[in-house]
Amino acid sequence: MQQPDTNNSLWNVFKSVAASMFGVQTHKNYEHDFKQKSFIPFLLVGIVFVIGLVVGLLLLVKFILA
């Protein structure tokens, strides 16, 4: 029996968080994410992702209205 891969690189965590945020996460990846030892990397990347998205949208609106 094969052990689940519990080592996620930062890039894999970012891809997973981005896919989840946009609602296109596959069920297979969803299950893989929940088998991880810690949710902390997903939480931190999620917070940074949301802050980046909000700042990006604010800058886009400011640029358009200028």
Summary of the structure (lengths in Angstrom):
residues: 66
radius of gyration: 15.2
end to end distance: 59.9
largest distance: 59.9
contacts: 133
relative contact order: 0.14
helix: 70%
strand: 0%
